[in-house]
Amino acid sequence: MIDKGDLVLVTGATGFTGTHLVKALCAAGVKVRAIVRSTSNREALNDLPVEWVEGDVFDQQTAKRACQNVKYIFHVAAAYREAKISDEVYWNVHVKSTQLLVEYASQQTGFKRFVHISTVGVHGHIKSPPADESCAFSPGDQYQVTKVEAENWIRKFASDNDFPISVIRPAAIYGPGDRRLLKVFKLAKLPIIPVLGFGCKGLYHLIHVTDLVNFMILAADHPRALGEVYICGNENPISIKDMIALISKRLNRTPRFIRLPATPFFLLGDLCELICKPLNIEPPIYRRRVAFFTKDRWFKTDKLREHTGFKAQYTNSTGIEELTDWYRGAGWL
């Protein structure tokens, strides 16, 4: 466990995963510093003893101030896909910030570990699942391209300079407060539920945010995790269809599925992106969203358990049931 006297820096602290991480660290009595933009919503963390450093994570002076005397860094900050985000922003948030933080962290006496949060998205489409940490990179958009560049850079720097890192590639993160999987849950309320494509099972790997945060903290101080890369996901994948079936059962509904060809939806997604992106409008449907329902994203996740003995609190079933109840209670479902 991280020593309570050690100062920990968190980037992306006001995001979904970052908020849960900061809460867990503070609950453990750890001293937390966080980089935050002046416009970020800190409401969920206002009552916690966090030292805030205002500025952009890719600003040199902000990074320099934030890294003073830190022993650990959790680099969680990410630029999530939106039509209005430029390629430069993706590069700054993912690559430049990593380079700056590593530069200043390496100057701190007794620095212990840089936990770099990547994504399973760096692997792109998995042609022969399950994939493991050694699977080739195949990024499919600028978000994934810059995530690959950042991970490649920090791993090379660490190897060349004996810099202490652990890299974590989370699977699909979910939990109370998350909106990214809400569209799947809303499908369960339809009288007839469309399932796209005929050539795959639609397998998906999930990780509850509580389990992800617990592993991040474990990896930060575990000797076996030093210099390692881990895909962080549940032990077993789940298909989109089975996910919807679990949600429907929790809602006391009987799902009725119909399979539809995916090609027309891909073409529609391409058309929407072509029209909406130049106007900085978020497209109602796009290729990546269609791909969510039509590709197998199945990963082998044994390594993190074999190296660290990590045990997840949530199975696919218990996590989905909890989130269904939360969505319903929040009025989102």
C-alpha positions as CSV (number, residue, x, y, z in Angstrom):
1,M,0.0,0.0,0.0
2,I,1.2,3.6,-0.7
3,D,2.7,5.1,2.4
4,K,0.4,7.8,3.9
5,G,3.3,10.2,4.1
6,D,3.9,10.0,0.3
7,L,2.5,12.7,-2.0
8,V,0.5,11.4,-4.9
9,L,-0.3,13.3,-8.1
10,V,-3.4,12.5,-10.0
11,T,-4.3,13.8,-13.5
12,G,-7.8,13.7,-14.8
13,A,-9.0,13.8,-11.2
14,T,-12.4,15.3,-12.0
15,G,-13.2,12.7,-14.7
16,F,-15.2,9.5,-14.0
17,T,-12.2,7.2,-13.2
18,G,-10.2,10.0,-11.6
19,T,-12.9,11.0,-9.2
20,H,-13.2,7.4,-7.9
21,L,-9.4,7.2,-7.7
22,V,-9.1,10.4,-5.7
23,K,-11.8,9.3,-3.3
24,A,-10.1,5.9,-2.8
25,L,-6.7,7.5,-2.1
26,C,-8.2,10.1,0.3
27,A,-10.1,7.3,2.1
28,A,-6.8,5.5,2.6
29,G,-5.3,8.6,4.2
30,V,-2.9,9.3,1.3
31,K,-1.8,12.9,0.5
32,V,-3.3,13.8,-2.9
33,R,-2.4,16.6,-5.3
34,A,-4.3,17.0,-8.6
35,I,-4.0,19.0,-11.8
36,V,-7.3,20.6,-12.7
37,R,-8.5,23.1,-15.3
38,S,-10.2,26.2,-13.9
39,T,-13.4,25.2,-15.7
40,S,-13.5,21.6,-14.4
41,N,-16.3,20.6,-12.1
42,R,-14.8,19.7,-8.7
43,E,-18.2,19.4,-6.9
44,A,-17.8,15.6,-6.2
45,L,-14.4,16.2,-4.6
46,N,-15.0,19.5,-2.7
47,D,-15.1,18.0,0.7
48,L,-11.8,16.0,0.3
49,P,-8.3,17.3,1.4
50,V,-7.0,17.6,-2.2
51,E,-4.2,20.1,-3.1
52,W,-5.3,21.5,-6.4
53,V,-2.9,22.8,-9.1
54,E,-4.8,24.8,-11.7
55,G,-3.8,24.6,-15.4
56,D,-3.7,22.3,-18.4
57,V,-2.0,19.0,-17.9
58,F,0.1,19.7,-21.0
59,D,1.3,23.1,-19.8
60,Q,5.0,23.1,-18.9
61,Q,4.8,25.3,-15.8
62,T,1.7,23.5,-14.5
63,A,3.4,20.1,-14.9
64,K,6.6,21.4,-13.2
65,R,4.6,22.8,-10.2
66,A,2.5,19.7,-9.9
67,C,5.4,17.3,-9.8
68,Q,7.3,19.0,-7.0
69,N,8.1,16.4,-4.2
70,V,5.7,13.8,-5.5
71,K,6.4,10.1,-5.0
72,Y,3.7,8.6,-7.3
73,I,1.9,9.8,-10.4
74,F,-1.4,8.4,-11.7
75,H,-1.7,9.7,-15.2
76,V,-5.4,9.3,-15.9
77,A,-6.1,12.4,-18.0
78,A,-7.6,11.7,-21.4
79,A,-9.2,13.6,-24.2
80,Y,-12.4,11.6,-25.0
81,R,-13.8,11.5,-28.5
82,E,-15.9,14.5,-29.5
83,A,-16.3,16.0,-32.9
84,K,-15.0,19.4,-31.7
85,I,-11.7,18.0,-30.4
86,S,-8.7,18.6,-32.8
87,D,-5.8,16.3,-33.5
88,E,-3.6,18.7,-31.6
89,V,-5.6,18.5,-28.4
90,Y,-5.4,14.7,-28.5
91,W,-1.6,14.9,-28.9
92,N,-1.2,17.5,-26.2
93,V,-3.4,15.7,-23.6
94,H,-2.0,12.2,-24.3
95,V,1.6,12.6,-25.5
96,K,2.9,16.0,-24.5
97,S,1.5,15.7,-21.0
98,T,3.1,12.3,-20.5
99,Q,6.5,13.7,-21.7
100,L,6.3,16.7,-19.4
101,L,5.2,14.8,-16.3
102,V,7.9,12.1,-16.8
103,E,10.5,14.9,-17.3
104,Y,9.7,16.5,-14.0
105,A,8.9,13.3,-12.1
106,S,12.4,12.0,-13.0
107,Q,13.9,15.0,-11.2
108,Q,12.2,14.2,-7.9
109,T,14.3,12.6,-5.2
110,G,12.9,9.2,-4.3
111,F,10.2,9.1,-6.9
112,K,8.6,5.6,-6.7
113,R,6.2,4.9,-9.6
114,F,4.5,6.4,-12.6
115,V,1.2,4.6,-13.3
116,H,0.3,5.3,-16.9
117,I,-3.3,4.7,-17.8
118,S,-3.6,3.7,-21.5
119,T,-6.5,1.8,-23.0
120,V,-7.3,-1.6,-24.7
121,G,-8.3,0.6,-27.6
122,V,-4.6,0.7,-28.6
123,H,-5.1,-2.9,-30.0
124,G,-8.0,-1.8,-32.2
125,H,-10.1,-4.6,-33.7
126,I,-9.0,-8.0,-32.4
127,K,-9.0,-10.3,-35.4
128,S,-8.2,-13.5,-33.4
129,P,-9.5,-13.1,-29.8
130,P,-8.6,-13.3,-27.0
131,A,-5.8,-10.8,-27.2
132,D,-3.2,-10.3,-24.4
133,E,-0.7,-7.6,-23.6
134,S,1.6,-8.7,-26.4
135,C,-1.0,-8.2,-29.1
136,A,0.0,-5.8,-31.9
137,F,-1.2,-2.2,-31.8
138,S,-3.8,-1.3,-34.4
139,P,-5.3,2.1,-33.5
140,G,-8.4,3.2,-35.4
141,D,-8.7,6.9,-34.7
142,Q,-6.8,9.8,-33.4
143,Y,-7.6,9.1,-29.8
144,Q,-6.1,5.6,-30.1
145,V,-3.2,6.8,-32.3
146,T,-2.1,9.3,-29.6
147,K,-2.6,6.8,-26.8
148,V,-0.3,4.4,-28.7
149,E,2.3,7.1,-29.2
150,A,2.2,8.1,-25.5
151,E,2.5,4.5,-24.3
152,N,5.3,3.7,-26.7
153,W,7.2,6.8,-25.6
154,I,7.0,6.2,-21.9
155,R,7.9,2.5,-22.1
156,K,11.0,3.4,-24.2
157,F,12.0,6.2,-21.8
158,A,11.5,3.9,-18.8
159,S,13.6,1.2,-20.4
160,D,16.4,3.6,-21.4
161,N,16.5,5.6,-18.2
162,D,15.5,3.0,-15.5
163,F,12.4,5.1,-14.7
164,P,9.8,3.2,-12.6
165,I,6.5,2.7,-14.4
166,S,3.5,0.5,-14.6
167,V,1.1,0.7,-17.6
168,I,-2.5,-0.2,-17.3
169,R,-4.8,-0.7,-20.3
170,P,-8.4,-0.7,-18.9
171,A,-11.2,-2.5,-20.8
172,A,-14.6,-0.8,-20.9
173,I,-14.9,1.1,-17.6
174,Y,-18.4,1.3,-16.1
175,G,-20.1,1.9,-12.8
176,P,-22.5,4.4,-11.1
177,G,-22.2,7.8,-12.7
178,D,-21.0,6.5,-16.0
179,R,-22.8,7.5,-19.2
180,R,-20.7,5.6,-21.8
181,L,-22.7,2.4,-21.5
182,L,-26.1,4.1,-20.9
183,K,-27.0,3.6,-24.5
184,V,-26.8,-0.2,-24.1
185,F,-29.0,-0.1,-21.0
186,K,-31.6,2.0,-22.8
187,L,-31.7,-0.6,-25.6
188,A,-33.1,-3.1,-23.0
189,K,-36.2,-1.0,-22.7
190,L,-37.1,-1.2,-26.4
191,P,-39.9,-3.6,-27.4
192,I,-37.7,-5.1,-30.1
193,I,-33.9,-4.8,-29.7
194,P,-31.7,-4.6,-32.8
195,V,-28.5,-6.6,-32.9
196,L,-26.1,-5.6,-35.7
197,G,-24.1,-8.0,-37.8
198,F,-24.0,-11.7,-38.4
199,G,-20.3,-12.6,-38.2
200,C,-19.3,-12.2,-34.6
201,K,-20.6,-12.7,-31.1
202,G,-20.2,-9.1,-30.0
203,L,-18.0,-10.1,-27.1
204,Y,-17.0,-7.2,-24.8
205,H,-14.7,-6.9,-21.8
206,L,-15.8,-4.8,-18.9
207,I,-14.1,-3.5,-15.7
208,H,-16.0,-1.9,-12.9
209,V,-14.5,1.5,-11.9
210,T,-14.1,0.3,-8.3
211,D,-12.1,-2.7,-9.4
212,L,-10.0,-0.6,-11.8
213,V,-9.1,1.9,-9.1
214,N,-8.2,-0.9,-6.7
215,F,-5.9,-2.4,-9.2
216,M,-4.3,0.9,-10.1
217,I,-3.5,1.5,-6.4
218,L,-2.2,-2.1,-6.0
219,A,0.0,-1.8,-9.1
220,A,1.5,1.5,-8.0
221,D,3.3,-0.2,-5.1
222,H,3.5,-3.8,-6.1
223,P,7.1,-4.9,-6.8
224,R,6.0,-7.4,-9.5
225,A,4.2,-4.7,-11.4
226,L,7.3,-2.6,-11.9
227,G,7.9,-2.1,-15.6
228,E,4.9,-4.2,-16.6
229,V,1.9,-3.7,-18.8
230,Y,-1.5,-5.0,-17.8
231,I,-4.8,-5.3,-19.5
232,C,-7.3,-4.7,-16.7
233,G,-10.7,-6.3,-17.3
234,N,-13.0,-8.9,-15.8
235,E,-11.9,-12.5,-16.0
236,N,-14.5,-13.3,-18.6
237,P,-16.0,-11.3,-21.5
238,I,-19.7,-10.8,-22.1
239,S,-21.6,-10.4,-25.3
240,I,-23.7,-7.3,-25.9
241,K,-26.7,-9.5,-26.3
242,D,-26.1,-11.2,-22.9
243,M,-25.5,-7.8,-21.3
244,I,-28.9,-6.6,-22.6
245,A,-30.5,-9.8,-21.4
246,L,-29.2,-9.2,-17.9
247,I,-30.4,-5.6,-17.9
248,S,-33.8,-6.7,-19.2
249,K,-34.1,-9.3,-16.4
250,R,-33.3,-6.7,-13.8
251,L,-36.0,-4.5,-15.3
252,N,-38.5,-7.4,-15.2
253,R,-38.7,-7.4,-19.0
254,T,-38.4,-10.1,-21.6
255,P,-36.0,-9.1,-24.4
256,R,-36.9,-9.7,-28.0
257,F,-34.0,-9.5,-30.4
258,I,-33.8,-9.0,-34.1
259,R,-30.5,-9.2,-36.1
260,L,-29.9,-6.6,-38.8
261,P,-27.1,-6.2,-41.3
262,A,-24.4,-3.8,-40.1
263,T,-23.2,-2.4,-43.5
264,P,-26.0,0.2,-43.9
265,F,-25.4,1.5,-40.4
266,F,-21.6,1.9,-41.1
267,L,-22.5,3.8,-44.2
268,L,-24.9,6.0,-42.3
269,G,-22.3,6.6,-39.6
270,D,-19.7,7.7,-42.2
271,L,-22.2,10.1,-43.8
272,C,-23.1,11.6,-40.4
273,E,-19.4,12.1,-39.6
274,L,-18.7,13.6,-43.0
275,I,-21.5,16.2,-42.5
276,C,-21.2,16.9,-38.7
277,K,-17.5,17.0,-38.0
278,P,-16.7,20.1,-40.1
279,L,-19.5,21.8,-38.2
280,N,-18.2,20.7,-34.8
281,I,-21.5,18.9,-34.2
282,E,-21.5,15.6,-32.4
283,P,-22.9,13.0,-35.0
284,P,-26.0,11.1,-33.9
285,I,-24.4,7.9,-35.3
286,Y,-20.9,7.2,-36.3
287,R,-18.7,4.3,-37.4
288,R,-17.1,3.8,-33.9
289,R,-20.5,3.5,-32.3
290,V,-21.6,0.9,-34.9
291,A,-18.4,-1.0,-34.4
292,F,-19.2,-1.2,-30.7
293,F,-22.0,-3.6,-31.5
294,T,-20.3,-5.5,-34.3
295,K,-16.7,-6.4,-33.1
296,D,-15.4,-8.9,-30.6
297,R,-13.3,-7.2,-27.9
298,W,-12.2,-10.2,-25.9
299,F,-9.0,-10.1,-23.9
300,K,-7.0,-12.5,-21.8
301,T,-6.7,-10.9,-18.3
302,D,-4.8,-13.5,-16.4
303,K,-1.5,-11.6,-16.1
304,L,-2.7,-9.0,-13.5
305,R,-4.0,-11.8,-11.3
306,E,-0.9,-14.0,-11.7
307,H,1.5,-11.1,-11.0
308,T,-0.4,-9.4,-8.1
309,G,-3.0,-11.8,-6.8
310,F,-5.7,-9.2,-7.6
311,K,-9.3,-10.2,-7.0
312,A,-12.2,-8.2,-8.5
313,Q,-15.1,-7.3,-6.4
314,Y,-17.6,-7.3,-9.3
315,T,-18.5,-10.0,-11.8
316,N,-20.2,-9.0,-15.1
317,S,-23.5,-9.9,-13.6
318,T,-23.2,-8.2,-10.2
319,G,-21.8,-5.0,-11.8
320,I,-24.5,-4.8,-14.5
321,E,-27.2,-5.4,-11.9
322,E,-25.8,-2.7,-9.7
323,L,-25.6,-0.2,-12.5
324,T,-29.1,-1.0,-13.8
325,D,-30.4,-0.2,-10.3
326,W,-28.4,3.0,-10.1
327,Y,-29.5,4.2,-13.5
328,R,-33.1,3.5,-12.6
329,G,-32.7,5.3,-9.2
330,A,-31.1,8.3,-10.9
331,G,-33.9,8.6,-13.4
332,W,-31.6,7.9,-16.4
333,L,-33.3,4.7,-17.3
